[in-house]
C-alpha cells in the first residue's frame, strides 16, 4: 500500500482567502508587538491531518511538520497570556471573550516554528470561510467541526446492499444536504458500487434522488471497479477547491478516493457478505491532493448518525421552494399536511414542488423542532 503522506497536500494546493491572510498578518504583528513571539517565527499554515497524535501542518514556507497546541488550547483559558502567546488558541480577530476552538482539518492557522523546538506550536485559528459541523452534545452550542474551509461536500451512499432501502437512503441524503447547505458548501451526491445493480435500477434510484435534492445538486452514479462516473466527480473538485467526503462506514469512501488518486493510499477493508458493506477503516481526518487538474479532498471517519440540532438555516437553504410556499399559507401555524389554503400543498398539486421534498422537509423540521424545544423552549421552528 502506498504511503498516504505522499498525497498530503502542500500549502500551495490550498487556498487561503484575503481575509484569512489579513487575519494572519494582524496576528503576527500583534504577538510580535506584545513581545510574546518573534514575528520571524510565526508562519501561516494549514492543518492537513488530524489523528490521535499531533496535528500535521503544511506551511506557506513549504514545510510539513507536526504541531502541538498552545497552552491555552488545553486549558480553555480566555483572554489571558499563555506560554506561547497572549490569546493563543482563539480564533484570530475574535473578541477576547470569544469561545476558544480547536483547529480542525482544513483550518488555516498561525503556527510558531522555532529553531529551538522540534515541533510547531499552533497559536491561533484563523477565521473560517466555511465549517462543516455536526451536533455532538446535550447543549445546543456543542458542535464538532469535521472540516473547515471546504467548498464541496460529497454525500456518498452505496447501492447494492439489501439493508439500504430507498427510504433510508433518502433520509441520509436529505439530512446530509441540510448540513452541507448550513455549512455554505456545495453538495454533490455520489452513489457508489453501482456495478452491483442492474442499469435500470441505477437509473431509477438516480432519478428518485434527483427529485429529492432538487435542481442544481449533481447526482453521480459511480463504480470504482469500472471507472463509471469518476470523471464527473473530478469535474466537481477543480484545482484550488477543497472537498470533503461524507458517508457512513462501508459506503465506499476510501475506495472511491483511492480510485481518484490512482493508488491504494488509503486503507480499505473486505466487504462483509451478510450486508455487502465494508468495515470502518478511516480513523484519522486527512486531506489528500488529487492528481491534476483536481483539488483537495478531506476524508473523515464514517458517521453512524447525523442529528440535526440548530440547523434551521441549512433546512431553509436546502428546501427554499417549500419555505417560500409556506409564506403563502392561510394559517401561520400550518402543518402543511391537511389544512385548507396551504401554499405548500397547493405547490405540490400544481406540480411546482416535488412531493418527496415536502415529505423530507416535514420529517426533518419535526425532528429539529423537538430537538430545539428540548434544548431551549423559546426556540420556535
C-alpha positions in Angstrom: 0.0 0.0 0.0 1.3 3.4 -0.9 2.3 5.9 1.8 -0.6 8.2 2.3 1.9 11.0 3.2 2.9 11.1 -0.4 -0.5 12.5 -1.2 -0.7 15.1 1.6 -1.4 18.5 0.0 1.2 21.2 0.1 0.2 24.7 1.3 0.1 25.7 -2.4 -2.6 23.1 -3.1 -4.9 25.0 -0.7 -6.5 28.5 -0.9 -6.3 31.0 1.9 -8.7 33.9 1.4 -7.6 37.5 1.6 -9.5 37.8 4.9 -7.5 34.8 6.3 -4.2 36.3 5.1 -5.1 39.6 6.6 -6.0 38.0 9.9 -2.7 36.2 9.9 -0.7 39.4 9.3 -2.7 41.1 12.1 -2.0 38.1 14.5 1.7 38.1 13.7 2.0 41.8 14.3 0.0 41.7 17.5 2.0 38.8 19.0 5.3 40.4 17.9 4.4 43.8 19.3 3.4 42.2 22.6 6.8 40.5 22.9 5.1 37.1 23.1 6.5 35.5 19.9 9.0 37.0 17.4 7.4 37.7 14.0 10.1 35.8 12.2 9.0 32.6 14.0 5.3 32.9 13.1 4.2 31.2 9.8 0.9 30.8 8.0 -0.1 27.1 7.9 -2.9 24.7 7.1 -4.0 21.7 9.1 -3.8 18.7 6.6 -4.1 15.8 9.0 -5.8 15.1 12.4 -5.4 11.9 14.3 -4.7 10.8 17.9 -1.3 12.3 17.6 -0.3 15.9 16.9 -1.9 17.8 14.0 0.1 17.9 10.8 0.6 21.4 9.3 1.7 22.4 5.8 3.2 25.9 6.0 3.5 28.6 3.4 7.2 28.3 3.7 7.0 24.8 2.2 7.4 22.8 5.4 5.3 19.8 6.6 5.5 19.4 10.3 3.7 18.1 13.4 2.5 20.8 15.8 1.2 20.9 19.3 -1.4 23.3 20.7 -0.5 26.4 22.6 -1.2 26.0 26.4 -4.5 27.9 26.2 -6.0 25.3 23.9 -5.7 22.6 26.5 -6.7 24.8 29.5 -9.5 26.6 27.7 -8.5 30.0 29.1 -9.9 33.2 27.7 -8.0 36.4 27.0 -5.0 35.5 29.2 -1.3 35.3 28.4 -0.3 31.8 27.6 3.1 30.2 27.4 3.4 30.6 23.7 1.5 33.8 23.2 -1.3 36.0 24.6 -4.7 34.9 23.4 -3.3 31.7 21.9 -6.0 29.3 21.0 -8.8 31.6 20.0 -10.0 32.5 16.5 -7.8 35.3 15.3 -9.8 38.6 15.1 -12.4 37.3 17.6 -13.3 39.1 20.8 -11.2 38.3 23.8 -14.3 36.7 25.5 -15.0 34.5 22.4 -15.0 30.8 22.9 -11.8 29.1 22.0 -11.8 26.5 19.3 -9.5 23.6 18.5 -8.2 23.5 14.9 -9.9 21.1 12.5 -8.6 19.6 9.3 -8.7 22.3 6.6 -8.1 25.2 9.1 -5.6 27.9 8.4 -3.6 28.7 11.5 -0.8 30.9 12.8 1.9 28.5 13.8 5.2 29.1 15.6 8.2 27.4 14.0 11.2 27.8 16.3 14.7 26.5 15.7 14.8 25.6 19.4 11.7 23.5 19.3 11.3 20.2 17.4 7.6 20.8 16.7 5.4 23.7 15.6 3.1 25.4 18.1 -0.4 26.4 16.9 -1.1 29.9 18.2 -4.3 31.0 16.5 -7.0 29.5 14.3 -7.8 32.0 11.5 -11.4 32.8 10.5 -13.1 30.1 8.6 -14.8 30.6 5.2 -17.0 27.5 5.9 -17.1 24.9 8.7 -18.9 21.6 8.4 -20.3 20.9 11.8 -22.5 18.3 13.5 -24.1 18.3 16.9 -22.2 16.3 19.4 -23.6 17.0 22.9 -26.6 17.8 25.1 -26.3 21.6 24.7 -27.2 23.5 21.6 -23.8 25.0 21.3 -21.8 21.8 21.4 -20.7 21.2 17.8 -18.0 19.1 16.2 -16.2 20.7 13.3 -15.3 17.8 10.9 -13.6 20.0 8.3 -13.1 23.7 7.7 -12.8 25.9 4.6 -14.5 23.3 2.4 -16.1 24.2 -0.9 -17.8 20.9 -1.8 -19.4 18.2 0.3 -19.6 14.8 -1.5 -22.5 12.9 0.0 -21.6 9.2 -0.5 -24.2 6.5 -0.5 -23.7 2.9 -1.6 -26.0 0.9 -3.8 -26.5 -2.9 -3.9 -26.9 -3.6 -0.2 -30.3 -5.1 0.9 -30.1 -3.2 4.2 -30.1 0.2 2.4 -33.7 0.7 1.5 -34.6 3.7 -0.7 -36.4 5.4 2.2 -33.3 5.1 4.4 -31.1 6.4 1.7 -33.4 9.4 1.2 -33.2 10.2 4.9 -29.4 10.1 5.0 -29.1 12.2 1.8 -31.7 14.7 2.9 -30.1 15.4 6.3 -26.6 15.5 4.7 -27.9 18.0 2.3 -29.2 20.2 5.1 -25.8 20.0 6.9 -23.9 20.9 3.6 -26.2 23.9 2.9 -25.9 25.0 6.5 -22.1 25.0 6.1 -22.3 27.0 2.9 -20.6 24.4 0.8 -22.0 22.9 -2.5 -23.4 19.4 -2.1 -22.8 16.6 -4.6 -24.5 13.2 -4.2 -22.2 10.3 -5.2 -23.8 6.8 -5.5 -21.1 4.1 -5.2 -20.9 0.4 -6.1 -23.4 0.8 -9.0 -21.8 -2.1 -10.8 -23.6 -4.3 -8.4 -27.0 -3.3 -9.7 -28.9 -3.5 -13.0 -28.7 -0.4 -15.2 -32.5 0.1 -14.9 -32.3 0.0 -11.1 -29.5 2.5 -11.0 -31.3 4.9 -13.3 -34.5 4.7 -11.2 -32.6 5.5 -8.0 -30.7 8.4 -9.6 -34.0 9.9 -10.8 -35.5 9.5 -7.4 -32.6 11.1 -5.6 -32.6 14.0 -8.1 -36.2 14.7 -7.3 -35.3 14.7 -3.6 -32.3 17.0 -3.7 -33.7 19.4 -6.3 -32.2 21.3 -9.2 -28.6 22.4 -9.0 -27.4 19.4 -7.0 -25.4 16.8 -9.1 -26.2 13.2 -8.6 -23.4 11.0 -9.9 -23.6 7.2 -10.2 -20.0 5.7 -9.8 -18.2 2.4 -9.8 -14.6 2.2 -8.6 -14.3 -1.1 -10.4 -15.4 0.1 -13.9 -14.5 3.8 -13.5 -18.1 4.9 -14.3 -18.8 8.4 -13.2 -15.4 9.2 -11.8 -14.7 11.9 -14.4 -17.9 13.6 -13.3 -16.7 13.5 -9.7 -13.4 15.0 -10.7 -15.1 17.9 -12.5 -16.7 18.9 -9.2 -13.4 19.4 -7.5 -11.2 21.6 -9.7 -7.7 22.7 -8.6 -7.8 25.3 -5.8 -11.0 23.9 -4.3 -11.4 21.7 -1.2 -14.0 18.9 -0.9 -15.0 16.6 2.0 -16.4 13.1 1.7 -19.4 12.4 3.9 -20.9 9.0 4.5 -21.3 6.2 6.9 -18.7 3.4 7.4 -18.8 0.9 4.5 -20.1 3.4 1.9 -17.0 3.0 -0.2 -15.5 6.4 0.6 -11.9 5.2 0.9 -12.2 3.0 -2.2 -13.5 6.0 -4.1 -10.7 8.2 -3.0 -8.1 5.5 -3.8 -9.5 5.2 -7.3 -9.4 9.0 -7.8 -5.8 9.1 -6.5 -4.9 6.2 -8.8 -3.2 4.3 -6.0 -4.0 2.3 -2.8 -3.1 5.1 -0.4 -6.0 4.8 2.0 -6.7 1.6 3.9 -9.9 -0.3 3.0 -11.4 -3.5 4.4 -13.0 -6.5 2.8 -16.8 -6.4 2.2 -19.0 -8.4 4.6 -21.0 -11.0 2.9 -24.1 -10.6 5.2 -24.8 -7.0 4.3 -22.5 -6.2 1.3 -20.8 -3.4 3.2 -17.2 -2.6 4.2 -16.0 -2.2 7.7 -15.0 1.0 9.4 -11.3 1.8 8.4 -10.7 5.5 8.4 -9.6 6.6 11.9 -8.0 10.0 11.1 -9.2 13.1 9.3 -6.8 13.5 6.5 -6.6 15.6 3.3 -5.2 14.3 0.0 -4.3 16.1 -3.1 -5.8 14.6 -6.2 -3.8 14.4 -9.5 -4.0 17.5 -11.8 -6.3 19.2 -12.6 -8.2 18.4 -9.4 -8.1 19.9 -6.0 -8.0 18.5 -2.4 -10.4 16.2 -0.6 -10.7 15.6 3.1 -11.5 12.0 4.2 -13.2 11.7 7.6 -14.2 8.6 9.7 -17.7 7.2 8.8 -20.5 8.7 10.8 -23.2 6.5 12.2 -25.7 9.3 12.7 -26.2 12.9 11.6 -28.5 14.6 14.2 -29.9 17.9 13.2 -29.9 20.4 16.0 -29.9 24.2 15.3 -29.5 23.7 11.6 -32.6 25.8 10.6 -30.5 27.9 8.2 -29.5 24.7 6.3 -33.0 23.4 6.2 -34.2 26.7 4.6 -31.4 26.7 2.1 -31.9 23.0 1.2 -35.7 23.4 0.6 -36.2 27.1 -0.5 -39.3 26.5 -2.5 -41.0 24.9 0.5 -40.1 27.8 2.7 -41.4 30.3 0.0 -44.7 28.4 -0.4 -45.2 28.2 3.4 -45.3 32.0 3.5 -48.5 31.9 1.4 -50.3 29.5 3.8 -53.6 30.8 5.2 -52.7 29.8 8.7 -49.5 30.9 10.4 -49.2 27.5 12.2 -50.0 25.4 9.1 -48.5 21.9 9.3 -48.5 21.6 5.5 -50.3 18.2 5.9 -54.1 18.8 5.6 -55.0 22.5 6.3 -57.1 24.4 3.7 -55.3 27.2 2.0 -51.9 25.6 2.4 -49.4 27.0 0.0 -47.1 24.0 0.2 -49.8 21.5 -0.7 -51.0 23.8 -3.5 -47.5 23.8 -4.9 -47.4 20.0 -4.9 -50.8 19.9 -6.6 -49.7 22.4 -9.2 -46.5 20.4 -9.9 -44.3 23.2 -8.7 -42.9 21.3 -5.7 -41.9 17.6 -5.6 -43.8 15.6 -3.0 -40.7 13.8 -1.9 -39.1 17.1 -1.0 -42.1 18.1 1.1 -42.0 14.8 2.9 -38.3 15.1 3.6 -38.7 18.7 4.8 -41.5 17.9 7.2 -39.7 14.9 8.7 -36.5 16.9 9.3 -38.3 20.0 10.5 -40.3 17.9 13.0 -37.0 16.3 14.3 -35.4 19.8 14.6 -38.4 21.2 16.3 -38.3 18.5 19.0 -34.6 18.9 19.5 -34.8 22.7 19.7 -37.6 22.6 22.3 -35.8 20.1 24.4 -32.7 22.4 24.5 -34.4 25.8 24.5 -38.2 26.2 24.9 -38.0 29.7 23.5 -36.9 28.5 20.1 -39.7 28.0 17.5 -39.3 26.3 14.2 
